[in-house]
Amino acid sequence: MTILIEQSNLGTEENDNKVPCDSDEMKLDGGFLVPENNSYGNSFRDYSAETERKKIVEEFYRLSHINQTYDFVKRMREEYGKLDKVEMSIWECCELLNEVVDDSDPDLDEPQIEHLLQSAEAIRKDYPNEDWLHLTALIHDLGKVLLLPSFGGLPQWAVVGDTFPLGCAFDESIVHHEYFKDNEDYKNPTYNTTNGIYKDGCGLDNVMMSWGHDDYMYLVAKENKTSLPSAALFIIRYHSFYPLHKSGAYKHLMNEEDVENLKWLKIFNKYDLYSKSKVRVDVEKVKPYYLSLIEKYFPPKLRW
């Protein structure tokens, strides 16, 4: 099979260690050429484009914005925080994603394992010395296994799509903001102000985000004692938080560590978004490299 990305040469600390990111040295463009259009011939993240997926995506966000409430997320965190669904390795989880297609994504309808490897290989080419970032790209969407029956078979709106804070006002930059009017939190005076229940600079770790694969995979990685750096965990947890890293909303809730980690998230996001393609990656050829990274940063088996 054809590989989209040229391969670079193959080559722990605790997960609260920080990875420095000099914005002058770590250019967001790297050597990666950003394509003009997605696999449907439209601009990336164009939710108004008349494509075969438009109705699916819009209905997804309608359900998400109605049902993602503060109380719902609290229940999900309590339930899935038990990590009692299954025990398996990171790569076993990667293989499960062959069964998953993301209804919220207007740019691609391929199985998720393709997207993970496309993102990881693109980053690996441009940042060959940041192996933690290669692995982060591979695992960032593994939480989408929540869609599968063995993980509870949650509906798409409770697993994928852009994430946003609960407990404060819904920012207008959120995709299909108009559907929040039917969310029970929308008119709750405790939640519908700019800060809501939070304080300026409280830190995103103290903010209740909409439930989905991001928060779940963050929880799995953290509770299974990964040695990935804090920037990796930040990327996993907030890579779908487009109101923040695309529109600049909710920055008043960030603390200093969030500001530093956001630099890495913005680097990652370009590869997460723009490496989506119909061109396939030869899984067996790249698998040994990623297995070596999994062994470096994770235990052999994880609780999910």
C-alpha positions in Angstrom: 0.0 0.0 0.0 1.1 3.6 -0.6 2.5 5.7 2.3 1.6 9.3 2.2 4.4 10.6 4.3 8.2 10.1 4.0 9.6 8.2 6.9 12.2 9.8 9.2 14.9 7.8 10.9 13.8 5.8 14.0 15.5 6.5 17.0 10.9 8.8 31.2 9.9 11.4 32.9 6.8 11.8 35.0 3.7 13.2 33.3 3.8 16.5 35.1 7.1 17.5 33.3 6.7 20.3 30.9 8.1 20.4 27.3 9.4 23.8 26.4 7.9 25.3 23.2 9.6 28.3 21.7 7.2 29.8 19.3 10.0 31.4 17.4 11.8 28.1 16.9 8.9 25.7 16.6 7.1 27.1 13.6 3.6 25.9 13.2 4.1 25.1 9.5 7.2 22.9 9.9 7.7 21.2 6.6 4.1 20.2 6.3 2.2 21.5 3.3 -1.4 22.4 4.2 -3.8 21.3 1.5 -6.4 23.7 0.2 -9.3 21.3 0.4 -10.5 18.2 2.2 -11.3 14.9 0.6 -14.7 16.2 -0.6 -13.1 19.2 -2.4 -14.3 21.7 0.2 -12.5 23.9 2.8 -11.7 22.1 6.0 -14.2 22.4 8.8 -16.7 24.1 6.5 -20.0 23.3 8.2 -22.1 25.1 5.5 -20.7 23.3 2.5 -23.3 21.3 0.6 -21.9 17.8 0.9 -23.3 14.4 1.5 -22.3 14.6 5.2 -23.8 18.1 5.9 -27.2 16.8 7.3 -25.5 14.2 9.3 -23.1 16.7 10.9 -25.7 19.3 11.6 -28.1 16.8 13.3 -25.1 15.6 15.3 -24.5 19.1 16.7 -28.2 19.7 17.4 -28.3 16.6 19.6 -25.0 17.4 21.2 -25.9 21.0 22.1 -29.3 19.9 23.6 -28.0 17.0 25.6 -24.5 18.0 26.8 -25.4 19.5 30.2 -23.4 20.0 33.4 -25.3 17.2 35.2 -24.9 14.8 32.3 -21.1 15.3 32.2 -20.9 14.9 35.9 -22.6 11.5 35.6 -20.4 10.4 32.7 -17.2 11.3 34.6 -18.4 9.3 37.6 -19.4 6.3 35.5 -16.3 6.1 33.3 -13.9 7.2 36.0 -14.3 3.6 37.3 -12.2 2.3 34.4 -14.0 -1.0 34.6 -15.0 -1.7 31.0 -12.1 -3.7 29.7 -8.3 -4.3 30.1 -6.2 -4.1 26.9 -3.1 -2.5 25.4 -2.9 0.8 23.5 -2.4 -1.0 20.2 -5.3 -3.3 20.8 -7.4 -0.2 21.2 -6.0 1.3 18.0 -7.2 -1.8 16.1 -10.7 -1.4 17.6 -11.0 2.0 15.9 -11.3 0.2 12.5 -15.0 -0.1 13.5 -15.5 3.6 14.1 -16.5 6.5 11.8 -17.0 10.0 13.3 -20.4 11.5 12.3 -19.3 15.0 13.5 -16.4 15.2 11.0 -17.2 17.1 7.7 -13.8 16.3 6.2 -13.5 12.5 6.3 -15.6 9.3 6.5 -12.7 6.8 6.7 -12.1 4.5 9.8 -10.4 6.4 12.6 -7.2 4.3 12.5 -6.4 5.9 9.2 -6.6 9.4 10.6 -4.5 8.5 13.6 -1.6 7.2 11.5 -1.9 10.0 9.0 -1.5 12.6 11.8 1.3 10.7 13.5 3.3 10.2 10.4 3.0 13.8 9.3 4.2 15.0 12.7 7.0 12.4 12.8 8.4 13.8 9.6 8.4 17.5 10.7 9.4 16.9 14.4 11.5 13.7 14.4 12.9 14.3 17.8 9.6 14.7 19.7 8.6 11.1 19.9 6.1 11.9 22.7 4.3 14.0 20.1 4.2 11.2 17.5 2.6 8.9 20.1 0.2 11.6 21.2 -1.0 11.9 17.6 -1.5 8.1 17.4 -3.6 7.9 20.6 -5.4 11.2 20.7 -8.7 9.8 19.4 -8.7 6.4 21.1 -11.5 7.5 23.4 -13.8 7.1 20.4 -14.1 3.4 21.4 -16.9 4.8 23.7 -19.1 4.3 20.6 -18.6 0.5 20.8 -21.0 -1.8 22.7 -18.3 -3.1 25.0 -17.7 0.5 26.2 -21.4 1.3 26.7 -22.3 2.1 23.1 -22.7 5.8 23.8 -24.4 7.9 21.0 -22.2 9.9 18.7 -23.1 13.2 20.4 -21.7 11.9 23.7 -18.4 10.9 22.1 -17.2 13.1 19.3 -17.4 16.7 18.0 -16.1 20.0 19.2 -15.9 20.3 23.0 -16.9 23.3 25.2 -17.1 24.2 28.8 -20.2 23.6 30.9 -21.0 25.7 34.0 -20.6 29.0 32.1 -22.1 30.7 29.1 -21.9 29.0 25.7 -19.7 31.1 23.5 -21.0 32.1 20.1 -17.9 30.8 18.4 -19.1 27.2 19.1 -20.3 25.4 15.9 -24.1 25.5 15.5 -24.4 27.7 18.6 -28.1 28.2 17.8 -29.1 24.8 19.1 -28.0 25.6 22.7 -31.3 27.4 23.2 -32.9 24.0 23.9 -30.2 23.0 26.5 -31.5 23.1 30.0 -28.3 25.0 31.2 -28.9 27.8 28.7 -31.2 29.8 30.9 -29.8 28.7 34.2 -28.6 31.9 35.9 -25.8 30.0 37.7 -24.4 28.9 34.4 -25.2 31.5 31.8 -22.7 34.3 32.6 -19.3 34.7 31.2 -17.6 33.1 34.2 -20.5 31.1 35.5 -19.2 28.9 38.4 -15.5 29.6 37.6 -13.0 32.4 38.4 -10.6 34.1 36.0 -7.4 32.1 35.8 -8.8 29.1 37.6 -7.1 26.7 35.1 -8.8 24.4 32.5 -8.2 21.4 34.7 -10.9 22.9 37.0 -13.4 23.4 34.2 -16.1 20.9 33.4 -15.8 20.2 29.6 -18.5 18.5 27.5 -18.1 14.8 27.7 -16.5 12.8 25.0 -13.5 10.9 23.7 -11.1 13.6 24.7 -11.8 13.6 28.4 -12.1 9.9 28.5 -8.7 9.2 26.9 -7.1 11.8 29.1 -8.6 10.0 32.1 -7.4 6.6 30.8 -3.8 7.9 30.2 -3.6 9.7 33.6 -5.0 7.0 35.8 -2.9 4.3 34.1 0.2 6.3 35.0 1.5 7.2 31.6 4.9 8.9 31.5 3.9 11.3 28.7 4.6 15.0 29.5 1.8 17.4 30.6 1.7 18.9 27.1 0.7 15.5 25.7 -2.1 15.1 28.2 -3.3 18.7 27.4 -3.4 17.9 23.7 -5.4 14.7 24.3 -7.9 16.4 26.6 -8.4 19.7 24.6 -7.7 18.9 20.9 -11.5 19.2 20.1 -11.8 22.5 22.1 -11.9 24.5 18.9 -13.6 27.5 20.6 -10.3 28.0 22.5 -7.6 27.1 20.1 -9.2 28.4 16.9 -11.4 31.3 18.1 -9.6 32.3 21.3 -12.7 31.9 23.5 -12.5 31.1 27.2 -8.9 32.2 27.5 -9.8 34.0 30.7 -10.1 30.6 32.4 -6.6 29.5 31.6 -3.6 29.5 34.0 0.1 29.8 33.1 0.6 26.1 32.5 -2.4 26.1 30.1 -0.9 29.0 28.1 2.4 27.1 27.6 0.6 23.8 26.7 -1.7 25.6 24.2 1.4 26.3 22.1 1.9 22.6 21.6 -1.8 22.1 21.0 -1.7 24.6 18.2 1.2 22.8 16.6 -0.6 19.5 16.9 -3.9 20.8 15.6 -2.6 21.6 12.1 -1.6 17.9 11.7 -4.8 16.6 13.3 -7.0 18.7 10.9 -5.1 18.9 7.7 -3.5 15.5 7.3 -6.9 13.8 6.7 -6.7 12.1 3.3 -8.0 9.3 1.2 -4.4 8.1 0.7 -3.7 5.1 3.0 -0.8 4.4 5.4 0.9 1.0 5.4 0.1 0.0 9.0 2.4 -3.0 9.2 5.4 -0.9 8.0 5.0 1.7 10.7 3.7 -0.5 13.5 7.1 -1.5 15.0 8.0 2.1 15.6 4.7 3.0 17.4 4.9 -0.2 19.5 8.3 0.9 20.7 6.8 4.3 21.8 3.8 2.6 23.5 6.3 0.4 25.5 8.2 3.6 26.5 5.3 5.6 27.7 2.6 3.2 28.8 2.2 -0.1 30.8 1.6 -3.3 28.7 -2.1 -3.3 29.7 -4.4 -0.5 30.7 -7.7 -0.3 32.4 -10.4 1.4 30.2 
